[in-house]
C-alpha cells in the first residue's frame, strides 16, 4: 500500500541562524532532498515538506526532485497540510535533521498502521527526542489518516512532528527499536550542523546504497570496484556527480587526439580512465539515491571509446566491432542482457583492455580479432542463454 511522506524542514542549523538543517549538504544534495529520495525508495508516492519559510535552497531542491518525477510540495501551514495530506493512506513522518539508514525507511514503510522508530535511552541516543522513561524517537514514524487528521484538528501552534509522535505513543503505536550499533556508527542520527552531517554521511550512504548490478565485463569487475572506492571520497569533498560525468566526457574526447596521432596505447589508456570516471559518476548518483542516467548522457563516454577503437583500427573489422559493441552497450545499460552473466558481456572497457594488451605485446591487429570474437560470443550468450 502506498503512502505519503511528511518531511519537517523548519529548524535552524547550528552553523547559522538563517540556515536550515534541511538545507545542509548531504550526499551531493540538501538533506531534505536526500530524505525525500529515501522515502520514495521506501514506497512513498508523494512528498510534503513542512516549512516555516521558503528559502532558495528548498525551492531548488523541489525543482530537482520534480525533475526526477517525484511528486513534491512545500507546505507552510496547517490549512495547506489538511488540504494536501492524503485521507485514505498512511503518512511517513521524518524528523527535522534526521539522518536514518535506508533499511529503517524500508522497514517502517513496509508495515501498515501506526509505528515508531525508537532507540533505547543511552548516551548515544541523547540528542533524540524522549518519548518515555526508557526510549527516544529515532526520527521516523508512520501514522494512519485518523491519527493525522485528528492531530491536525487540534494542533494550533504546536510542533506537528512531535505532537504526532506523542499522539502515536498514546495510541500504542508499534515500536521498532534501533540497534545501538546504528547509533554509535552514525547510521541513525540527528544533525544540527554541517560538521555532524559530514561525519554521518559516509555511514548512512554506505548502508543505504542500492546493490543494483552495474555494467558487465571489465566495467563490472574492475572499474565499478574502483569507482566504489573513489565515490565516497569525492562525496566527502562535495563533488557533484554531474561534474564527474562532464569530466568523463571531456577526457573521452581528449583521448581521440593521441589516437589520431597514432599513439594508440596512450589513447586507449585515457579512454579507460574516462570510463572509470563515468562509473564513478554513476556511483555518486547511487549514493545519492538518484536514478542512473539511461538517455544519451549515459552513452557519451563509452561512445567516445567506440569511436576511438574504430579510428585506431582504421579497418572494416574495427568499425564492425564498434557497431557490435554499441548494440551490446545499449542492451547492458538498459538491462536487456537476458540471463547472461557479467563476465559474458563484452563491453567497451573489455575491448579496450584486450586491445591494450595486444598492443603491448606487439599484436595489435590480432587484438581486434579477439575482441570481435568476444563480442560475437557475448551476443550469443545474451540471445541464447537460459536462466539458471
N, C-alpha and C positions, 0 to 999 in steps of 0.2 A: 504493500500500500504506500503510495507516495505521500509526501508531507512537505510542508514549507519550513523555512528556517528564518529565525529572527536573530540578527546579529546586533549586539549592543556596540555603539561607536560614539560615545559622547564624553568619556572621561579623559582628562588632560594627561599628557605624558609628563613624567618627572623631568625630562630634558628641557621642556619649555611649556609655560602655561598656555601658550597659544597653539601648541601642537597637541595632537590626539594620539592615544595609544593605538587606535585603529589605523593610524597613518604611518606607524613605524615600518621601516623597511624590513621585509621578511621574504626570503626565497625569491628575490627578483621582483617583488611587488609590495603593495601595502599589506599589513597584517590582516585587515578585514577582507581584502581580496582573496588571500590565501584561505581564510576561514570559509568564505563563500564557496570556493572550489572544493574544499573538503566536504562541505555539506552536500553539494551536488553529487560528488562521488559516492557519498553515503546514501543517496536516493532522493534528496530534496528536489522538488520541481520548480520552486521559486524562492527568491531570497528577498527578505525585508530587512533593510539596515536602519536601525533606530538611532537617530542622530538628534543633537540639540542645535547644531548649526551645520550648514552645508558648506564644506571647505572645497577648494580646488582639488586637493588630493582625493577626496571622496568622490567628487564628480568624475574625475579621470578614472578612478577605479571602477565606477559604474559603467563608464564607456567601454573599458577593456572587457569587463565581464559580459556586457551586452554583445560586443563584437564576437565573442566566443559562443553566442547562442544561449547564454544564461539569462533567465527572466529575473530581473532585479529592480528594486525600487527603494528610494530613500523615504523614510517616514519620520516626520518631525513632531507629531503629537498623537495623543490617544485617539482623537477623532479619525485621523487617517489610518491608524492601526486597526480600528474597528471596521473601517471600510475595506481595507486591503487584506486583512488576515483571512485565511480560509475557514469556513464554518462547517466543513464536512471532513476535515482531516486534522491530524496532529500537527504540532509545530516543534521543531528542534530549536532550542534556545541556546545561544552561545554567549558566554560572559565577555564583557569588555576587556580586551587584552589577554584573553585565554589562548594559550598555545597547547594544543592537545594532539597527540598522535592519531593518525588516520584510523588505526584499529579501534580506538574508542568511539570515534564518529560512526564507524560501520556498526559497532555493537549496539549503540544506543539507537541508531537509525533502523536497525533490523527488527526491533521489537515494536509492540503497539501499546498504547496506554501510557500513563504517567510513569516516568523513570528519571532517576538522577544518577549522574556520575559523581561518586563521592570518594574521599580519601580519609583514612583514619587519622585522628588528631595526633600530630607529632611535630617535631621541629621542622621537618621537611615540608609539611603542609601548612606551616604558619601563615604564609601570605594569602591562603584561600579563605573564603567566607565560611564562618562557622554556622552549622545548621542545628547542632545539638551538642551535648556534652562530649560525645565521642567521635563525631565526624564533621568534615567540612565539605562544601560543594566544590567539585573539581572543574567547574566551568561549562559542563554540558547538561542539558535537561531536555526531556521530551514530555510535552503536556498535551492533553486532549483538548478539543474545542470547548467543551463545557467549562473546564477549569480556566482556560484562557479568557473566554468572554465573561465569565463570572468575575474574574480578577479585573478585567478592563472596566467593567461597570462600576467598580468601587475604588479604583486606584488613586484618583486625584493626582496629587503631585508626587506620589511615591515613586521609587525606582522600580520599573517594570520587572526587570530580571530578578532582583532579589525578592520582590513581592510574589512573583510566580513560584520561585523556588520554595519560599516558606509555605505558600499555599499547597504546593505539591507534597511537602513534608507532612503537613497536617492531614492531607488526604491519604497518607500511607503509600506514597509512590514507591515503586520498586527501586532498589538501590544497587548500583553496580560499583563495586569497590576497586579503586585503582591500586595496583601493586606498589609497594614502597619503592621498588627499583625504578619505576617510571618517574616518580617524584625526584629521586636522588640523581637520576641521569638526565633529567630535563625533558622527558617526553610528555610530561604534564606540568604546566607552569602558568603563572600569572605574571606577565611582564609589564613593567611600568616605564622603562626607558630603552634606548637603543642598545645599550651595553648588555642588559639582560636578554634582550631579543636576540642579539648575535650569539650569545652563549648557548641558547637552547635551540637555535635554528638547525644546527647540524644534526642533533639527535632526532628532532622531530621529522625533518625531511628524509633522513635515512630510514626511519621507521615507517614513514608514510609513502615512500616512493613505490610506484607500481612495479610489478615483476613481469611486465609485458616483454615478450621476446623482441630483441632488436632485429637488425638485419641478419642475413645468413652469411656464410663464407667467412672471409677474414674480418669483415666488419663485426661479426658476432664473436669470433674467438680472440681477436687481437685488439681491434680498435675500440669496441664497446667496453672491455675491461679497463683499457687505458682512460677512456672518457669517464668512467665511474670514479677513477682516482682524481682526475683533473677537475671534474664538475664541482664537487663540494668546495674546493679551494677557490675557484672562480666565484662561486656563490657568496663565500665569506667576504670576497673583495667587492661584492655587489656589481659584478659584471653581467649585464643583461644578455640573455640568450640571443636576442636579435643581433647584437654587436658581434658575437662569436660567429653567428651564421653568415653575416656580411663578410667577416674576415675570411671565412672558409671560401666563399665565392671569389673574393679578390685573389686569394692565394691560388685557387684553381685557375683563374685567368692568367696570373703571372707565370704559372708553370708552363704555359704554352710557348712562352718566349724561348727558354732553353731548348725545348723540343724543336722549334723552328730553326734554331742554331745548331741542330744535330747533337746537342748534349742530352741524349735520350735518358740516361740513368739519372742525371740531375733532375730532369723534368718529371720522371716517374716518382722520384723521392719526394719532390714538392707536392705532387698530386696526392700521394699517400698522406702527407701532412694536412692537406686540405680536407681529405675525407675524415681524418681524425678530428679536426675542428668541427666539421658538420655533425659527427657523432656526439661531440661534447655539447654542442648547442641543443641537440635532442635530449641529452641527459639533463641539462639545465631546465628545459621545459618539463621533463618528467618530475624533477624535484619540486618544481613549482605547481605541479598538478595541472599543467596546461596540455591540451591535446597536441600531439605531434603534427607537424605540417604534412599535408597529403597532396597539396596542389603543386604548382610549378616550382615554388620555392624549394620543395624537397628534392627536386631533380637538377637544380642548377649546378651544384658542386660535383655530383657524380657525372653530370653531363659533360663538364669540362674534362673529367678523367677519360670519358669515352672519346671525346674529340682528340685529346692528346694521344691516345692509343692509335687512333686512325691516322693521325698525322705522322706519328713516329714510324708506323709500318709502311706507309706510302704504297700500299698494295690492296688488291681486291679483298684478300683474306682479312686484312686489318679492318677494312670498312665493314665487312660482313660480321666480324667479331664484335665490333662496336654496336652494330644494329641488334645482334642477338642478345648481347648483354643489356641493351636498353630495354628489351622486352622482359627479360628476367628481372631487371631492376624495378620496373613498374609492378610486376606481379609480387615481388618480395615486399615492396613498400606498402602495397595495398592488401597484403596478406592473402594472396591468391595462389600460394605455392602448394596447396593441397597438403598431402601428408609428407612432403619432402622435409628432411631434417636440415638443420642449418649447414652441416658440412656438405650436403648435397647441392647447395645453391651456389652457383658461380656468380660472383658479384664483381663490380668494377675493381674493388680493392683486391679481390682474389686474383684477377687477371693482372693487375699491376705488379703484385708480388711475384707471380710467375714470370712476367716479362723482365722484372728487375733481376731476378736470379739468373735467368737465361742470359741477360746482357752481361752480368758479372763474370759468367764462365765462358763468354765468347760465342754463344749460340743463340743470338737474338732472334733469328728467323724461326728456329725451332720453338722458341718461346711462344710465338703466335700459333703454331700448330698445336701445341699442348693446351694453350688457353682456349682455342676453338673446340678442341675435343672435350675439354671440361665443360664448356658452355652447352654443347650438344647433349652431353650426358646429363647436365642439370635440367635441361628442358624435358628430357625423357623421364627423369625422376619426378618432376612436377606433374607431368601428364599421367604417368603410368603407375606410380607407387600407390598402393592401397594403404589405408590406415591400419596400424597395428591392432 
